[in-house]
Amino acid sequence: MDFTSAIIVSAITFIFSVVIFSFTRPKRRLKLPPGPPGWPLVGNLLQVAGSGKPFFQYVRELIPKYGPIITLKMGTRTMIILSQADLVHEALIEKGQVFATRPAENPTRAVFSCNKFTVNAAVYGPVWRSLRRNMVQNGLSASKLRTFREVRVTAMDKLVDRLKAEAMANDGAVWVLKNARFAVFCILLSMCFGVEMVENEIEEFDEMMKTVLITLDPRLDDYLPLLRPLFSKQRKRAMEVRDQQIAMVVKFIERRRAALKNPGLNPKAAEFSYLDTLFDLTVEGRKDPPSNQEIVTLCSEFLNGGTDTTATAVEWAIARFIETPSIQLRIYDEIKSVTGGNRRIDEKDIENMPYLNAVVKELLRKHPPTYFSLTHSVIEPTKLAGYDIPMGTNVEIYIPGIGEDPKLWINPDRFDPDRFLTGGESADITGVSGLKMIPFGVGRRICPGLGMATVHVSLMIGRMVQEFEWRSWPENSKVDFGEKVEFTVVMKNTLRAIIKPRV
């Protein structure tokens, strides 16, 4: 045997030995949290899919049996679900840096996120820091939000006009979610792009964003990659939707560029927009500013993050006002007291309206926009409550488990804004001074739009109650508080209501 042959044989022998050793050596068995037994390869995936229940309902029924920390094997993914305040505090506050990253995305989501080039999806590191810093400081700070005050005033006036016109054409009946969604979407479009859009452009844009969200709904091959060849049509459709999204959004990106270069030709363009901060954004570790595709992704994130969440909260609020008319009456009386009864409510008034603020806080406790915060993952293997948390694990936070915990709240099933006033209960929705409710998440990855969302919800609720008395449709019927998931958790039966203009 010559020297070369000997080297080859030795190399093959070495590789074979490594493979044999890796399969035969004893491995440390991970101590994962408890959970329902699953099947080989698919784990609990078919149990969840075959239950016929929304995922949040499936999890809700597991908690009494398995406790506040549960493991689900979802195909190739391991999912660990937390539903108790002390566990979330340990993970996201005490070990916040370790739990601050995101798991790998499926290929479809990676296309729409430009491989995680967004604030919400980025892995914990320099790209995430750059994008979040820019959004918080240059897009969603208190001073920047104030620059869009007139945009919000205009949108509220249009909302009132739309509701009046719809009621006049339908014997007083209006669809709540549809109108609230359109109003907040108009605000966010102005904030994002800074250019005027006509109504048909707004509606076309809105339909595109809805199509994107539907396209991103989880599929079976997200959990079982071996099945991806069976979903080629869906992947092709996703790419078509992405191309359509880019084509549509780039039109408004270029319109804004033109407005900045020639302000005299675009007199209705805003002085500032979130988009302006993206053109020359410096991202750590990169030389070039974001590409058009990346800007499309960041603008879409800005719009998606604040539209459905706010509109959903408004729908639940109106449902509660119809169920308990005394709540909307107290808000109306408070508005009259603050405004003198002779002018429309302004967002500055909200600071002086403790009952309205208590209603919004109770709304976010009882009806958080989503029941699971955005998925966390760990930057290194770690422990939580004595259990192993491997890298790549999907760590999910079940938000109602905290907001409805009887150990933290008195009569948690009851919708009672007075708990924050005369009831003596308190809660910091940021989680800084205590973790009792986390509608926007908590810790390093807390939603950067928290401040904007509370302003929009408070202002919309206040203006809608100031202008109208809200009653059930059909008359004297009871509100169905059933729930379903459509990106956010919405009412199972979309709310229609009767409105009566205030005298």
N, C-alpha and C positions, 0 to 999 in steps of 0.2 A: 504494500500500500504506500503510495507516494504521500508527500507532506500535505498537499492540498486536500486529498481525499480524507486524510486523517483529521484535518481541521473540520471538514464538513460533517463527518461521522460524529465527532465530539460535540459539535454544535447541535446536531439533531438529538443526540443523547441528552444533552443538557436541557433543551427545550422540553423533551418528553418527560424528563424527571420533574421539571417545574410544574408541568400540567398535572402529572400524577399527584404530586405533593399538595397542590392547591385543592384537589378534590378529596384527598384522603386525610389531610390534617384536621384535627378537631377545631371547630370554629366556636368562638364565644357566642353564645346564644343571647340575642338582644332581649332585654326586658321591656317589651312594648306595653302601653296601656291596654286594659281589657277591651273586649269588643266581641261582636257576634262571630261565631265560627264561619269560615267561608269555604269555597270550593277550590280545588287546585287550579292554578293559572289565573282564573277570573276573580278569585277572592269573594268579596261581597257584592261585586258589580251587578250580577244578575238578580240578587236579592233586592237591591235598591231599585233597579230598573223594573223588576217585576212586581214591586209592591203596589204600584198604581197610585202612589202618594207623592206629593212634592217632597223634594229632598229635606227641606226644613222640618216637615211633619214626620218624616222617617227618623230623623235625628232626635226630634223632640220625644218620640216614643222610646228611644234607646236609653235616654238619660236616666230615667228611674231605675232601669235594670242594671246598667253598667257604670253609672256614676258620671262625674263632671269632666272626666278625661277619657276619651274613647278612641280606639283604633278601628279604622275601616280599611280593608285591603280592596282597592278599586283597580283591578287589573294589575298593571305594572306599577301603579302608584300606591304609596302608603299615605293614608290620610289620618291625622290625629286632630281630634276636635276638642276644644276647650269650651266649657260653658259655666265657669265659676270665676268670680272676681279675683280670688287670691291666686288662682292658676294663671290668669291673664296678667296679673300684676307681676308675678314671678317671671313670666316669659317676656313681656313687652316693656316692663319698667326695670326690674332688677337685672335681667339679662337682655336688655333691649338691643344692644349691638349684635349679639349672637343671633337673635331672632329677627333681624332687620332686613333680611334679603327676601327674594322671591324665588319660587321653584322654576324649573324649566317650563317653557311654553310649548303648546302643540304647534305644528308647522303653520296652521292657518292663522293663529293669533300672532305668531312671530312675523308673518307677512304684514299684518295690519299695524303692528307695533314697531315696525322697522327694527326687528330684533331687539326689542325691549328699550327702544329709545323714547321712553315716556317717564313721567314722574312716578306713576303708579306701578309700572311694570319693571322698571330698571332694577338690576341687581344692586345690592348695597355697595357703593363705591363712588368713584369720582364722577361718572356720568350722572348718576342719581343726584349727587350733591349739587352739581352744576344746574341741572334742570329744575330741581326743587327750589334752590336758592333764587333762581330767576323768576319762577312762578310766584313765590311768596313775596319777594321784595319788590319786584317790578310789575306784577300783575294783580295780586290779591291783597296787597297791604292796605291798611285803613285809608291812607292818603290816596292811593290809586282808586279804591272803591268810591271815594267821595267824588272823584272826577266824573263818575258816571251817574250822578244823582239825577240829572235831567233825563237821561235815558230811561231810568226807572220810572220817573214821573210820567213820561210819554207812554211807556208800556202799560202802566196802570190805567191811564185814561183810555187807551185802546181796549184793554180788557173789559172795563166797565161798559164801553160802547158795544163791544161784541156780545156781552151778556144781555144787554138791553135789547139788541136787535134779535138775538136768538129767542129770547123770552117772548117778544112781541109776535114772532112767527109761530110759536109753539105753545100758546096758552100759558105762558109763564114758565115753561120748563126749559132747563139748560143742562148741558153735559159739563160736569165740573172738571174732570181731569183733562179733557181735550182743550178747554179754554185756558186753564192754568198752565198747561204745558206750552201752548203757543205763546203766552205772555212771557214766561221766563226764557223761552228759546230766543225771542226777539231781543231781550236784554243781553243775553250771552253772545248772540251774534254781533251786536253793536260793540260790546266789550272786546270781543276777539278780533274783529276785522276792521272796525272803525269806519266802515263805509255804509252808505244807505242802501237798503234792499227793498224792492217792492214786494208786495204780499205773495205773488206767485213764486218769486225766487225763494222767499222764506219757506213756503210750503214744500217746494221742490227739495230744498236743502234738508228740511226736517224728514221727509220721506227717505232720503238717502241715508241719513244717520240711523233711522229705524232699521233699514235694510242691513246696514253694517252690523248692528247689534244682533239681529236675527241670525246673520251668517256666522257670528261668533258663538252661538249657542253650542254647548258641549255635544260631541258625538261619541259613539261607541269606540271609534278608532283612536280617540284621544287617550283612552285608557288601555286599549289593546292595539299597539302599533302594527301587529301582524295583520290586522284587518284593513290597513290603509289601502291596499290594492282594490278593495271592494267599494271604496268611497271616492274613486277618481272623478266621478261626475260632480260630486260636492266640492272637491278641491278646485276643479275647473271653474265652477260657479263662483267660488270664493275669490279667485283671481280676477274674474270679470267684475265682481262688485268692487274689488280694490281698485281696479283701473278706472271704473266709473267715479269712485270717490275722489281719486286723485285729480281726474279731469275737472270735476265740479269745483273742488276746493281751490285748485290752482287758479281758476278764473278770478276768485275773490282775492287771492294773494297778489296777483298781478294788478288787480284794480287798486289795492292798497298801495302797492309800490308806485303806481302812477300818481295817486293822490299825494303821496309824500314828495314826489319830484315836482309836481305841478299843483300846489295847493290852490292856486287861483282858479284852476279848471274844475276843482271839486269842492265847492264852497260848503257842502253839507258833510264833508268828511270830518270825523272827530280829530281832535288834536292828538289823541293818544289811543293806542290799542295794544292788547297783549301781543298781537302779531308783530308789532314794531320791535319788541324785545327779542324776537327770534331771528331776525334777518342777519344780525352780526353777533349772535350769541357765542361766547367763548365757552367751550366745554373742556374740562380738564382732560389732558391726554390726547387732545385732537387739535390739529392745525386749522382745519377748515370749519366754517360755520355750518349750520344744518342745511341739508339739501332740501329741495322742494318737497320730496316725499316725506322727509322727516318733519318738516314744518306742517304738512298735512296731518300727520299723525299727532303732533303736539296740539294743533288747533282742535282736532276731533276729540282728543282727551279733555280739553277745556270745556267743550260743549257738552259732551256726554256726561261728564262728572257732575254738572250742575243742573241739568234739565230735568230728567225723570225723577231724581231724588227730591227736588223742590216741589214739583208738580204733585208727586205722590203724597207728600206731607200735607199739601193743601187739600187734596181730596179727602184724606182721613180726617182733617180738621173740620171740614164742612159736615162730614158724616156725624162727627161728635156733636156739632152745634145743633144739628137736626134732632139727634137723639135726646139732647139735653138743652132745650131752648134757653134756659137760664144762663148758660155759659156765654152764648152769643149776646144776650141782653147785657150781661155784665161788661163784656168787651165794648159794646156800643155805648154804654153809660160812661165807661172810662175814656173812650175817645171823645165824647162830648165834653167831658170835664177838662181834658187836656187841650182840646182845640177850641173850646168855647162854643162849639156847635155851629160855627159859621165858616169853616174852612176844611179842606180835605186833610186827612192825616199825612204827616210828613215823617220820613224815617228818623228825623231828630226827635220826634215826639215819643218814639218807642222807648227811649231811655227812661221816660217818666211814666211808663205804663206797666207797673208791676204785675197786674193780673194777666195782661197779654203775654208778658214774658213767662209767667208761670204756665200759661196754656201751651206755649211753644215748647217749653221744657218737658211738660207732661206728654205732649204729642210725640216728641222724639224718644221719650222713655217707652211709651206704650206702642208706638208705631214707627220704629226705626226704619229708614228707607230700604235698607237691606238687612236680612237676618244673619248674614255672614260677612264679616269684614274681608277686605281683599286678602288673598292667601299669603301667609308668611312662610318662610323657610329659614333654615339655620346655616350660618357660614362655616360651621364646624360641628362635628358630633357633640352632643351635650346631654344633660339630664334635666328633667322637669318633673317635679313631685316624685323623684326617685325612679322615674322611668327613662328609658333611652329615647332620644330624639335623633335619628340618623340624618345625615346630610341628604338632601333631595326630598325629604318628607314634606308633604303639604300640611301645614299647620293652620287649621281653620278656627275662627272664633265665632261661636254661636251667641250672637248679641242678646237675644231675648232671655237667655239663661241668666244674664246679669240683671237686666232691667226689670225682670219679673221675679227675682229671687225673694221669697218671703223672709229670708234672713236679713235682707237689706232694706226691704220696703214694707210699710204697713198697707195691708189690703192691696197687693200689687196688681191684681186683676181689675181693679176699679180705676176708671179714668177720673182723676181728681186733681185738678190744678191747685186746689187749696192746700194740698200736702206741702207745697213749697212756700206757702204764706202762713196761714194760721195753724197748719198741721205740724210745723216745726221740722219738716224734713228738708234736706238739702242735697244737691248733687252738682258736681263740677263736670260739665260734659267734655272737658279737655282731659280729665283724669289726673290733673296735676295735684289737686288737694285731696284726692280720694277717688277710688274707682267704684262707682255705683251704676253708671250708665255710660255706654260708649257708642253712641250712634254714628260717630265719625272715626271710630277706631281710637287708638291711644298709642303713646310712645313716639318713637322716631318716625314711624310711617303714618302718623295721624293725618287725616284728610286736610290738605292745605286750603281747601275751600270752605272750611268750617265757618269762618266769619261771614263770608259772602252768603252762604246758605241760610244762616239764621236771620240776616237782614232781609233777604228775599222772602222767606217764609213769613216773618213777622209783618212785613209791609203788605204782602198780598192778602194775608188773613185780615189785617186791620182795614184795608181799603174795601175788601169784599163785604165785610160786616158793616162798615160805615154806610155803604151804598144800598145794601139790600138786607131784607129779612129772609132767612133761608128756611124752607119747609120741605117736608117729605113729598116725594112723587112716586106713585099716586098719593093724593091727599090721605092723611091719617095712616099710611102704611108704616111699617117698622123698617129700620135700616138693617140690611144684612151685612154683618161685619166679617163674613167669610173672606179669605185671602188667597191670592195666587201670585206666582212669580212671573213678571214680565220685565226682566232686567232688575227692576225694583219690586218690592212686595206691594201690590196694588189690591184694591177691593175686587173680590171674586166677580161680583156683578157691578160693572162700572156705574158710578153714582150719577144719577140724574136727580135734579132738585127743582122745586118751584121757588122762584125769587119774587119778592115784592119790594119795589123801590121804597126807601125810607122817605117819610114826609119831611 
